Each structure stands twice: as C-alpha cells, then as structure tokens.
Amino acid sequence: MGALDQAEAQRLQNAHLGLASYTAPTTPIMQRLMSSNGSASSNGTQVTGGSYAAQSLSAALPASSTNGSISTNAAISYTGMPATTTVGVEWWDSAGSPRRQAWGALSASKTTGAGDTLTVASGSASENLNA
C-alpha cells in the first residue's frame, strides 16, 4: 500500500496524543480495486462492471520484529472482472458510511478481459507504519 488515508492518519494521531478518542474501523476491511489512483486526501476511482465486488482482506497480527509492517495473509480473488486496467487498491472499512483506511498503487498495472479473475497474492498488499 502507498500510505494511510490522510483523515485516518489524523484520527490515529489525535488519539495517540490524547486529543480525541478513536473509533475503530468496522470489520471486515474491504479491498477495493482502482482504475485510477487517488492520493492521501482523495479517493481513487473504483473498478465497476462485470461481477466485480470489493473483497474482504485477511491479515494476521505482525510479529514485534516487523517494524510496523502488516501484510495480507491470504490470496484475494475477484471473479467476473470487467474489461479494465487496475492500477491500485484501497482498503475501506464496512461501516454504513465506509471509511477509507489506506491506498496505494500496484507495482504493475493489471489488465483483465470481461469475465476474467484477478488474484492478489497473499502477502502482496501491505501497510507499513515506520517505527
């Protein structure tokens, strides 16, 4: 992943400094595919069409030796993809009004044809809070 969403980073920092309470994200965290990437402060454009749907991600608590890095621990497959090019992913919670958690560009764009399956390998999506 590229980085935390700017608003999420601010919520974490405010809570860390005791300036505000923190409301945890609603699980499961969903991984969305993006046809155009956003930035720290603006959402990307989510893939649409076909049978595409955001998928829940799975991650395990990191070991203390990972320096604040956490990665997915299961492959995530998207079936029935539309004909599109995917350039990034975003992680969103599952609240009634979902909250973006993180965003990032893929190391290489992935082009799919109508009906294809796109699989994001286990461990290939990660988030790092440098310690």
LUMVONU-510098 format. One line per field, with one value per residue: residue number from 1; x, y, z of N, C-alpha, C, CB in turn; residue in one letter. Coordinates in nm, 3 decimals, decimal comma, always signed. Glycine has a CB too. Layout:
<atoms>
num [NUM | ...]
nX [X | ...]
nY [Y | ...]
nZ [Z | ...]
caX [X | ...]
caY [Y | ...]
caZ [Z | ...]
cX [X | ...]
cY [Y | ...]
cZ [Z | ...]
cbX [X | ...]
cbY [Y | ...]
cbZ [Z | ...]
residuo [A | ...]
</atoms>
This chain:
<atoms>
num [1 | 2 | 3 | 4 | 5 | 6 | 7 | 8 | 9 | 10 | 11 | 12 | 13 | 14 | 15 | 16 | 17 | 18 | 19 | 20 | 21 | 22 | 23 | 24 | 25 | 26 | 27 | 28 | 29 | 30 | 31 | 32 | 33 | 34 | 35 | 36 | 37 | 38 | 39 | 40 | 41 | 42 | 43 | 44 | 45 | 46 | 47 | 48 | 49 | 50 | 51 | 52 | 53 | 54 | 55 | 56 | 57 | 58 | 59 | 60 | 61 | 62 | 63 | 64 | 65 | 66 | 67 | 68 | 69 | 70 | 71 | 72 | 73 | 74 | 75 | 76 | 77 | 78 | 79 | 80 | 81 | 82 | 83 | 84 | 85 | 86 | 87 | 88 | 89 | 90 | 91 | 92 | 93 | 94 | 95 | 96 | 97 | 98 | 99 | 100 | 101 | 102 | 103 | 104 | 105 | 106 | 107 | 108 | 109 | 110 | 111 | 112 | 113 | 114 | 115 | 116 | 117 | 118 | 119 | 120 | 121 | 122 | 123 | 124 | 125 | 126 | 127 | 128 | 129 | 130 | 131]
nX [+0,085 | +0,038 | +0,002 | -0,140 | -0,475 | -0,526 | -0,713 | -0,760 | -0,505 | -0,484 | -0,688 | -0,578 | -0,341 | -0,442 | -0,574 | -0,358 | -0,214 | -0,385 | -0,579 | -0,825 | -1,084 | -1,061 | -1,235 | -1,264 | -1,220 | -1,491 | -1,520 | -1,556 | -1,243 | -1,236 | -1,099 | -1,063 | -1,050 | -0,881 | -0,931 | -0,821 | -0,578 | -0,604 | -0,512 | -0,342 | -0,539 | -0,763 | -1,005 | -0,950 | -1,066 | -1,300 | -1,302 | -1,560 | -1,837 | -1,907 | -1,899 | -1,764 | -1,676 | -1,586 | -1,357 | -1,319 | -1,033 | -0,765 | -0,555 | -0,282 | -0,185 | +0,111 | +0,448 | +0,656 | +0,897 | +0,867 | +0,876 | +0,647 | +0,510 | +0,248 | +0,094 | -0,126 | -0,258 | -0,366 | -0,465 | -0,653 | -0,925 | -1,088 | -1,365 | -1,525 | -1,445 | -1,461 | -1,372 | -1,091 | -0,833 | -0,649 | -0,502 | -0,441 | -0,505 | -0,742 | -0,808 | -1,097 | -1,329 | -1,618 | -1,838 | -2,165 | -2,146 | -1,882 | -1,534 | -1,232 | -0,924 | -0,658 | -0,442 | -0,299 | -0,071 | -0,047 | +0,239 | +0,268 | +0,046 | -0,264 | -0,429 | -0,748 | -0,973 | -1,321 | -1,499 | -1,275 | -1,063 | -0,907 | -0,637 | -0,499 | -0,204 | -0,129 | +0,019 | +0,106 | -0,011 | +0,039 | +0,086 | +0,270 | +0,383 | +0,625 | +0,861]
nY [-0,118 | +0,229 | +0,440 | +0,552 | +0,669 | +1,017 | +1,136 | +0,922 | +0,885 | +1,124 | +1,088 | +0,872 | +0,992 | +1,202 | +1,054 | +0,912 | +1,115 | +1,185 | +1,373 | +1,328 | +1,079 | +0,752 | +0,590 | +0,267 | +0,102 | -0,050 | -0,390 | -0,646 | -0,538 | -0,409 | -0,476 | -0,278 | -0,252 | -0,028 | +0,180 | +0,417 | +0,585 | +0,744 | +0,987 | +1,077 | +1,233 | +1,212 | +0,995 | +0,711 | +0,592 | +0,348 | +0,021 | -0,081 | -0,276 | -0,587 | -0,874 | -0,772 | -0,710 | -0,554 | -0,715 | -0,890 | -0,853 | -1,045 | -1,051 | -1,106 | -1,051 | -0,866 | -0,977 | -0,863 | -0,792 | -0,685 | -0,415 | -0,245 | -0,323 | -0,474 | -0,738 | -0,879 | -1,209 | -1,403 | -1,505 | -1,292 | -1,308 | -1,183 | -1,237 | -1,261 | -1,020 | -0,694 | -0,578 | -0,411 | -0,193 | -0,230 | -0,028 | +0,018 | -0,033 | +0,006 | +0,018 | -0,019 | +0,032 | -0,147 | +0,000 | +0,159 | +0,404 | +0,381 | +0,405 | +0,515 | +0,350 | +0,300 | +0,339 | +0,268 | +0,228 | -0,035 | -0,246 | -0,306 | -0,240 | -0,419 | -0,579 | -0,684 | -0,905 | -0,919 | -1,109 | -1,234 | -1,354 | -1,185 | -1,214 | -1,124 | -1,187 | -1,361 | -1,176 | -0,974 | -0,727 | -0,466 | -0,276 | -0,018 | +0,119 | +0,308 | +0,241]
nZ [+0,000 | -0,056 | +0,139 | +0,453 | +0,457 | +0,463 | +0,642 | +0,814 | +0,922 | +1,064 | +1,254 | +1,400 | +1,497 | +1,655 | +1,854 | +1,959 | +2,079 | +2,276 | +2,220 | +2,113 | +2,109 | +1,960 | +1,707 | +1,621 | +1,301 | +1,120 | +1,087 | +0,831 | +0,685 | +0,364 | +0,047 | -0,225 | -0,578 | -0,796 | -1,079 | -1,133 | -0,946 | -0,627 | -0,387 | -0,082 | +0,028 | -0,136 | -0,281 | -0,498 | -0,822 | -0,821 | -0,962 | -1,183 | -1,300 | -1,478 | -1,268 | -1,062 | -0,725 | -0,420 | -0,197 | +0,116 | +0,322 | +0,462 | +0,736 | +0,957 | +1,300 | +1,323 | +1,386 | +1,654 | +1,550 | +1,299 | +1,247 | +1,233 | +1,004 | +0,822 | +0,648 | +0,401 | +0,453 | +0,297 | -0,030 | -0,246 | -0,448 | -0,735 | -0,911 | -1,235 | -1,357 | -1,512 | -1,845 | -1,806 | -1,673 | -1,387 | -1,147 | -0,884 | -0,528 | -0,260 | +0,089 | +0,274 | +0,544 | +0,675 | +0,751 | +0,768 | +0,635 | +0,466 | +0,559 | +0,434 | +0,468 | +0,379 | +0,091 | -0,232 | -0,509 | -0,753 | -0,810 | -1,073 | -1,336 | -1,391 | -1,645 | -1,735 | -1,906 | -2,000 | -1,768 | -1,662 | -1,390 | -1,132 | -0,922 | -0,616 | -0,474 | -0,166 | +0,091 | -0,078 | -0,056 | +0,161 | +0,464 | +0,612 | +0,903 | +0,989 | +1,238]
caX [+0,000 | +0,113 | +0,000 | -0,268 | -0,561 | -0,489 | -0,808 | -0,736 | -0,380 | -0,513 | -0,763 | -0,482 | -0,250 | -0,518 | -0,596 | -0,226 | -0,173 | -0,488 | -0,658 | -0,959 | -1,097 | -1,052 | -1,336 | -1,202 | -1,291 | -1,586 | -1,470 | -1,423 | -1,182 | -1,258 | -1,000 | -1,125 | -0,959 | -0,893 | -0,895 | -0,730 | -0,539 | -0,628 | -0,397 | -0,365 | -0,660 | -0,878 | -1,026 | -0,932 | -1,188 | -1,314 | -1,341 | -1,702 | -1,879 | -1,896 | -1,943 | -1,667 | -1,718 | -1,477 | -1,341 | -1,260 | -0,894 | -0,726 | -0,419 | -0,252 | -0,108 | +0,253 | +0,545 | +0,715 | +1,019 | +0,836 | +0,888 | +0,523 | +0,458 | +0,149 | +0,060 | -0,235 | -0,208 | -0,443 | -0,491 | -0,785 | -0,964 | -1,202 | -1,416 | -1,617 | -1,395 | -1,491 | -1,254 | -1,041 | -0,697 | -0,645 | -0,374 | -0,416 | -0,604 | -0,770 | -0,870 | -1,210 | -1,399 | -1,752 | -1,942 | -2,275 | -2,076 | -1,745 | -1,423 | -1,110 | -0,814 | -0,527 | -0,447 | -0,168 | -0,060 | +0,011 | +0,374 | +0,246 | -0,097 | -0,318 | -0,538 | -0,835 | -1,080 | -1,452 | -1,515 | -1,150 | -1,042 | -0,784 | -0,600 | -0,392 | -0,138 | -0,109 | +0,139 | +0,147 | -0,064 | +0,086 | +0,083 | +0,387 | +0,396 | +0,767 | +0,890]
caY [+0,000 | +0,353 | +0,515 | +0,568 | +0,780 | +1,134 | +1,154 | +0,813 | +0,917 | +1,232 | +1,027 | +0,796 | +1,083 | +1,271 | +0,959 | +0,882 | +1,228 | +1,210 | +1,489 | +1,281 | +0,933 | +0,687 | +0,489 | +0,164 | +0,072 | -0,161 | -0,503 | -0,669 | -0,437 | -0,450 | -0,431 | -0,233 | -0,232 | +0,106 | +0,202 | +0,532 | +0,603 | +0,870 | +1,040 | +1,067 | +1,306 | +1,191 | +0,857 | +0,672 | +0,551 | +0,205 | -0,059 | -0,113 | -0,360 | -0,731 | -0,918 | -0,720 | -0,661 | -0,545 | -0,840 | -0,870 | -0,896 | -1,121 | -1,021 | -1,155 | -0,958 | -0,878 | -1,003 | -0,737 | -0,764 | -0,642 | -0,270 | -0,178 | -0,366 | -0,581 | -0,779 | -0,975 | -1,345 | -1,493 | -1,451 | -1,232 | -1,324 | -1,107 | -1,311 | -1,188 | -0,885 | -0,629 | -0,545 | -0,288 | -0,194 | -0,199 | +0,037 | +0,030 | -0,086 | +0,085 | -0,058 | +0,052 | -0,046 | -0,193 | +0,080 | +0,205 | +0,502 | +0,328 | +0,495 | +0,467 | +0,329 | +0,311 | +0,338 | +0,251 | +0,183 | -0,167 | -0,236 | -0,309 | -0,244 | -0,549 | -0,566 | -0,802 | -0,911 | -0,945 | -1,243 | -1,284 | -1,350 | -1,119 | -1,259 | -1,053 | -1,292 | -1,346 | -1,102 | -0,872 | -0,598 | -0,445 | -0,141 | -0,003 | +0,238 | +0,300 | +0,255]
caZ [+0,000 | -0,059 | +0,264 | +0,520 | +0,418 | +0,544 | +0,752 | +0,909 | +0,991 | +1,160 | +1,365 | +1,481 | +1,565 | +1,759 | +1,963 | +2,016 | +2,163 | +2,375 | +2,181 | +2,076 | +2,115 | +1,830 | +1,676 | +1,537 | +1,178 | +1,122 | +1,009 | +0,776 | +0,598 | +0,226 | -0,050 | -0,349 | -0,690 | -0,851 | -1,219 | -1,124 | -0,807 | -0,559 | -0,313 | +0,062 | +0,067 | -0,225 | -0,321 | -0,637 | -0,891 | -0,806 | -1,078 | -1,188 | -1,412 | -1,463 | -1,136 | -0,966 | -0,594 | -0,323 | -0,121 | +0,249 | +0,329 | +0,580 | +0,780 | +1,092 | +1,380 | +1,288 | +1,491 | +1,702 | +1,475 | +1,163 | +1,235 | +1,199 | +0,875 | +0,825 | +0,511 | +0,388 | +0,471 | +0,211 | -0,164 | -0,264 | -0,589 | -0,786 | -1,027 | -1,322 | -1,376 | -1,640 | -1,925 | -1,744 | -1,621 | -1,245 | -1,119 | -0,741 | -0,434 | -0,141 | +0,198 | +0,333 | +0,644 | +0,633 | +0,817 | +0,682 | +0,551 | +0,475 | +0,584 | +0,368 | +0,562 | +0,314 | -0,055 | -0,293 | -0,648 | -0,777 | -0,865 | -1,218 | -1,370 | -1,431 | -1,741 | -1,740 | -2,004 | -1,941 | -1,712 | -1,604 | -1,246 | -1,091 | -0,788 | -0,548 | -0,397 | -0,022 | +0,128 | -0,173 | -0,014 | +0,297 | +0,518 | +0,696 | +0,988 | +1,028 | +1,380]
cX [+0,089 | +0,117 | -0,136 | -0,346 | -0,530 | -0,583 | -0,788 | -0,608 | -0,403 | -0,591 | -0,669 | -0,390 | -0,322 | -0,539 | -0,465 | -0,181 | -0,277 | -0,576 | -0,802 | -0,964 | -1,096 | -1,164 | -1,274 | -1,284 | -1,386 | -1,532 | -1,585 | -1,375 | -1,191 | -1,149 | -1,073 | -1,016 | -0,986 | -0,851 | -0,814 | -0,702 | -0,574 | -0,498 | -0,427 | -0,498 | -0,779 | -0,883 | -0,992 | -1,068 | -1,195 | -1,356 | -1,492 | -1,728 | -1,856 | -1,958 | -1,848 | -1,735 | -1,594 | -1,475 | -1,279 | -1,118 | -0,868 | -0,581 | -0,403 | -0,176 | +0,040 | +0,337 | +0,609 | +0,840 | +0,993 | +0,841 | +0,761 | +0,465 | +0,360 | +0,108 | -0,061 | -0,178 | -0,294 | -0,460 | -0,633 | -0,817 | -1,090 | -1,247 | -1,509 | -1,574 | -1,446 | -1,361 | -1,205 | -0,893 | -0,703 | -0,506 | -0,342 | -0,524 | -0,625 | -0,835 | -0,974 | -1,271 | -1,540 | -1,865 | -2,051 | -2,230 | -1,929 | -1,639 | -1,297 | -0,997 | -0,678 | -0,545 | -0,308 | -0,175 | -0,007 | +0,153 | +0,372 | +0,096 | -0,137 | -0,437 | -0,616 | -0,933 | -1,210 | -1,461 | -1,389 | -1,156 | -0,908 | -0,757 | -0,483 | -0,331 | -0,127 | +0,023 | +0,177 | +0,086 | -0,025 | +0,076 | +0,200 | +0,380 | +0,537 | +0,786 | +1,026]
cY [+0,124 | +0,420 | +0,507 | +0,681 | +0,896 | +1,153 | +1,045 | +0,839 | +1,025 | +1,177 | +0,950 | +0,887 | +1,157 | +1,180 | +0,929 | +0,992 | +1,264 | +1,329 | +1,453 | +1,131 | +0,878 | +0,585 | +0,392 | +0,142 | -0,047 | -0,271 | -0,574 | -0,548 | -0,492 | -0,393 | -0,402 | -0,219 | -0,096 | +0,111 | +0,331 | +0,554 | +0,741 | +0,920 | +1,023 | +1,130 | +1,288 | +1,046 | +0,835 | +0,640 | +0,399 | +0,140 | -0,084 | -0,204 | -0,507 | -0,774 | -0,868 | -0,675 | -0,655 | -0,674 | -0,811 | -0,923 | -0,966 | -1,087 | -1,074 | -1,047 | -0,975 | -0,912 | -0,871 | -0,698 | -0,709 | -0,491 | -0,202 | -0,215 | -0,481 | -0,610 | -0,871 | -1,115 | -1,448 | -1,425 | -1,395 | -1,238 | -1,246 | -1,178 | -1,223 | -1,044 | -0,826 | -0,615 | -0,410 | -0,302 | -0,148 | -0,145 | +0,047 | -0,037 | +0,015 | -0,008 | +0,032 | -0,033 | -0,078 | -0,118 | +0,117 | +0,314 | +0,464 | +0,437 | +0,436 | +0,460 | +0,355 | +0,300 | +0,313 | +0,200 | +0,040 | -0,148 | -0,242 | -0,317 | -0,384 | -0,525 | -0,696 | -0,790 | -0,940 | -1,091 | -1,300 | -1,281 | -1,282 | -1,162 | -1,177 | -1,153 | -1,258 | -1,274 | -0,990 | -0,734 | -0,578 | -0,298 | -0,130 | +0,130 | +0,231 | +0,328 | +0,316]
cZ [+0,000 | +0,076 | +0,329 | +0,455 | +0,514 | +0,663 | +0,858 | +0,988 | +1,096 | +1,280 | +1,458 | +1,561 | +1,679 | +1,880 | +2,035 | +2,112 | +2,269 | +2,344 | +2,146 | +2,094 | +1,973 | +1,816 | +1,578 | +1,410 | +1,199 | +1,033 | +0,940 | +0,696 | +0,456 | +0,136 | -0,180 | -0,455 | -0,752 | -0,997 | -1,233 | -0,975 | -0,755 | -0,499 | -0,165 | +0,102 | -0,027 | -0,271 | -0,467 | -0,697 | -0,886 | -0,937 | -1,069 | -1,307 | -1,387 | -1,331 | -1,028 | -0,838 | -0,506 | -0,240 | +0,015 | +0,250 | +0,461 | +0,611 | +0,921 | +1,168 | +1,348 | +1,410 | +1,533 | +1,623 | +1,335 | +1,143 | +1,185 | +1,065 | +0,893 | +0,681 | +0,513 | +0,402 | +0,397 | +0,075 | -0,168 | -0,412 | -0,620 | -0,913 | -1,110 | -1,345 | -1,508 | -1,721 | -1,875 | -1,712 | -1,476 | -1,213 | -0,970 | -0,658 | -0,323 | -0,039 | +0,264 | +0,442 | +0,593 | +0,703 | +0,717 | +0,587 | +0,560 | +0,484 | +0,519 | +0,470 | +0,498 | +0,163 | -0,109 | -0,435 | -0,652 | -0,830 | -1,017 | -1,242 | -1,416 | -1,523 | -1,745 | -1,855 | -1,933 | -1,895 | -1,648 | -1,451 | -1,220 | -0,947 | -0,737 | -0,452 | -0,249 | +0,003 | +0,035 | -0,146 | +0,131 | +0,334 | +0,615 | +0,772 | +1,045 | +1,176 | +1,399]
cbX [-0,097 | +0,053 | +0,039 | -0,248 | -0,714 | -0,490 | -0,953 | -0,726 | -0,272 | -0,593 | -0,873 | -0,399 | -0,192 | -0,654 | -0,658 | -0,123 | -0,147 | -0,426 | -0,593 | -0,996 | -1,227 | -0,914 | -1,467 | -1,188 | -1,192 | -1,728 | -1,392 | -1,424 | -1,031 | -1,397 | -0,887 | -1,201 | -0,975 | -0,809 | -1,021 | -0,792 | -0,390 | -0,737 | -0,369 | -0,251 | -0,628 | -0,870 | -1,170 | -0,836 | -1,191 | -1,415 | -1,261 | -1,789 | -1,808 | -1,749 | -1,954 | -1,588 | -1,829 | -1,492 | -1,254 | -1,345 | -0,798 | -0,745 | -0,389 | -0,169 | -0,133 | +0,304 | +0,653 | +0,750 | +1,102 | +0,700 | +1,001 | +0,543 | +0,573 | +0,024 | +0,179 | -0,310 | -0,203 | -0,582 | -0,470 | -0,790 | -0,983 | -1,165 | -1,489 | -1,754 | -1,241 | -1,557 | -1,286 | -1,120 | -0,601 | -0,679 | -0,374 | -0,406 | -0,560 | -0,862 | -0,763 | -1,316 | -1,405 | -1,766 | -1,881 | -2,392 | -2,103 | -1,716 | -1,402 | -1,071 | -0,820 | -0,430 | -0,505 | -0,086 | +0,032 | -0,076 | +0,463 | +0,321 | -0,129 | -0,359 | -0,485 | -0,912 | -1,050 | -1,565 | -1,560 | -1,031 | -1,046 | -0,794 | -0,565 | -0,445 | +0,000 | -0,110 | +0,251 | +0,110 | -0,219 | +0,231 | -0,053 | +0,515 | +0,286 | +0,850 | +0,882]
cbY [+0,000 | +0,447 | +0,661 | +0,594 | +0,739 | +1,259 | +1,151 | +0,678 | +0,963 | +1,345 | +0,933 | +0,704 | +1,184 | +1,319 | +0,829 | +0,863 | +1,349 | +1,229 | +1,558 | +1,322 | +0,891 | +0,620 | +0,554 | +0,032 | +0,043 | -0,117 | -0,603 | -0,793 | -0,404 | -0,404 | -0,538 | -0,098 | -0,345 | +0,204 | +0,206 | +0,662 | +0,580 | +0,855 | +1,191 | +1,133 | +1,450 | +1,285 | +0,816 | +0,553 | +0,604 | +0,173 | -0,195 | +0,015 | -0,318 | -0,776 | -1,070 | -0,604 | -0,752 | -0,419 | -0,941 | -0,941 | -0,776 | -1,274 | -0,868 | -1,287 | -0,980 | -0,748 | -1,105 | -0,749 | -0,889 | -0,691 | -0,236 | -0,034 | -0,407 | -0,542 | -0,849 | -0,959 | -1,379 | -1,528 | -1,560 | -1,084 | -1,471 | -0,956 | -1,439 | -1,190 | -0,883 | -0,489 | -0,542 | -0,255 | -0,104 | -0,326 | +0,174 | +0,174 | -0,224 | +0,207 | -0,107 | +0,089 | +0,029 | -0,341 | +0,208 | +0,255 | +0,654 | +0,239 | +0,518 | +0,559 | +0,188 | +0,200 | +0,471 | +0,158 | +0,277 | -0,250 | -0,350 | -0,430 | -0,141 | -0,635 | -0,529 | -0,820 | -1,017 | -0,914 | -1,334 | -1,201 | -1,493 | -0,962 | -1,409 | -0,923 | -1,317 | -1,484 | -1,195 | -0,915 | -0,590 | -0,496 | -0,109 | -0,010 | +0,242 | +0,399 | +0,119]
cbZ [+0,123 | -0,160 | +0,239 | +0,671 | +0,423 | +0,457 | +0,699 | +0,835 | +0,890 | +1,092 | +1,311 | +1,391 | +1,465 | +1,704 | +1,911 | +1,904 | +2,076 | +2,507 | +2,063 | +1,929 | +2,192 | +1,809 | +1,617 | +1,614 | +1,064 | +1,076 | +1,098 | +0,687 | +0,640 | +0,177 | -0,071 | -0,329 | -0,797 | -0,769 | -1,308 | -1,192 | -0,791 | -0,451 | -0,350 | +0,139 | +0,078 | -0,348 | -0,295 | -0,648 | -1,039 | -0,696 | -1,084 | -1,197 | -1,536 | -1,471 | -1,130 | -1,027 | -0,531 | -0,231 | -0,200 | +0,358 | +0,312 | +0,559 | +0,773 | +1,087 | +1,532 | +1,225 | +1,445 | +1,849 | +1,464 | +1,124 | +1,142 | +1,202 | +0,781 | +0,912 | +0,443 | +0,252 | +0,618 | +0,275 | -0,274 | -0,210 | -0,623 | -0,814 | -0,981 | -1,265 | -1,374 | -1,617 | -2,081 | -1,616 | -1,705 | -1,158 | -1,179 | -0,702 | -0,376 | -0,173 | +0,301 | +0,225 | +0,779 | +0,660 | +0,880 | +0,767 | +0,599 | +0,357 | +0,738 | +0,249 | +0,616 | +0,365 | -0,110 | -0,211 | -0,730 | -0,878 | -0,809 | -1,286 | -1,479 | -1,307 | -1,882 | -1,608 | -2,112 | -2,042 | -1,817 | -1,653 | -1,183 | -1,104 | -0,787 | -0,473 | -0,453 | +0,048 | +0,136 | -0,312 | -0,034 | +0,312 | +0,589 | +0,611 | +1,104 | +0,947 | +1,452]
residuo [M | G | A | L | D | Q | A | E | A | Q | R | L | Q | N | A | H | L | G | L | A | S | Y | T | A | P | T | T | P | I | M | Q | R | L | M | S | S | N | G | S | A | S | S | N | G | T | Q | V | T | G | G | S | Y | A | A | Q | S | L | S | A | A | L | P | A | S | S | T | N | G | S | I | S | T | N | A | A | I | S | Y | T | G | M | P | A | T | T | T | V | G | V | E | W | W | D | S | A | G | S | P | R | R | Q | A | W | G | A | L | S | A | S | K | T | T | G | A | G | D | T | L | T | V | A | S | G | S | A | S | E | N | L | N | A]
</atoms>
